[in-house]
């Protein structure tokens, strides 16, 4: 029954991480690119981002597109 799931979700919602916005991601990407200015390896840069933002919720596809547009 969908009402049971909605009730369960309402109890869990405060404990779920909120997805980082593009406005929160861009400064972090800029900071990483500033440190790693010669490295254009998206995989390596994504690895740094993931490691530094461990425990936070973000869309990897969005992060990757921000890296690509910033290079």
C-alpha positions as CSV (number, residue, x, y, z in Angstrom):
1,X,0.0,0.0,0.0
2,X,1.4,3.4,-1.0
3,X,0.2,5.1,2.1
4,X,2.4,2.9,4.2
5,X,5.5,3.8,2.2
6,X,4.6,7.5,2.3
7,X,4.3,7.3,6.1
8,X,7.7,5.5,6.4
9,X,9.3,8.1,4.1
10,X,8.0,10.9,6.2
11,X,9.7,9.4,9.2
12,X,13.0,8.8,7.3
13,X,13.2,12.1,5.4
14,X,14.9,14.1,8.2
15,X,17.7,11.5,8.3
16,X,18.4,11.4,4.5
17,X,21.1,13.7,3.1
18,X,20.0,16.5,0.9
19,X,21.5,16.5,-2.6
20,X,24.1,19.2,-3.1
21,X,23.1,22.0,-5.5
22,X,25.1,23.2,-8.5
23,X,25.8,26.4,-6.6
24,X,27.4,24.3,-3.8
25,X,29.4,22.1,-6.2
26,X,30.9,24.8,-8.4
27,X,33.2,26.4,-5.7
28,X,34.5,22.9,-4.7
29,X,35.3,22.1,-8.4
30,X,37.0,25.5,-8.8
31,X,39.1,24.8,-5.7
32,X,40.1,21.4,-6.9
33,X,41.0,22.7,-10.4
34,X,43.0,25.5,-8.8
35,X,45.1,22.9,-6.9
36,X,45.4,20.5,-9.8
37,X,45.7,23.0,-12.6
38,X,47.8,20.8,-14.9
39,X,45.7,17.7,-14.5
40,X,42.9,17.4,-17.0
41,X,42.0,13.7,-16.2
42,X,38.3,13.8,-15.4
43,X,38.5,10.4,-13.6
44,X,41.3,11.6,-11.3
45,X,39.5,14.9,-10.6
46,X,36.2,13.1,-9.9
47,X,38.0,10.8,-7.6
48,X,39.3,13.8,-5.6
49,X,35.9,15.3,-5.4
50,X,34.3,12.0,-4.3
51,X,37.0,11.5,-1.6
52,X,36.7,15.1,-0.3
53,X,32.9,15.1,-0.3
54,X,32.5,11.6,1.2
55,X,29.3,11.3,3.1
56,X,27.5,14.1,1.2
57,X,24.9,13.5,-1.5
58,X,25.6,14.8,-5.0
59,X,24.9,13.9,-8.6
60,X,28.2,12.6,-10.1
61,X,26.9,13.3,-13.6
62,X,26.4,17.0,-12.6
63,X,29.9,17.1,-11.0
64,X,31.4,15.6,-14.1
65,X,29.7,18.1,-16.4
66,X,30.9,21.0,-14.3
67,X,34.5,19.7,-14.4
68,X,34.3,19.3,-18.2
69,X,32.8,22.8,-18.7
70,X,35.5,24.3,-16.4
71,X,38.5,22.7,-18.2
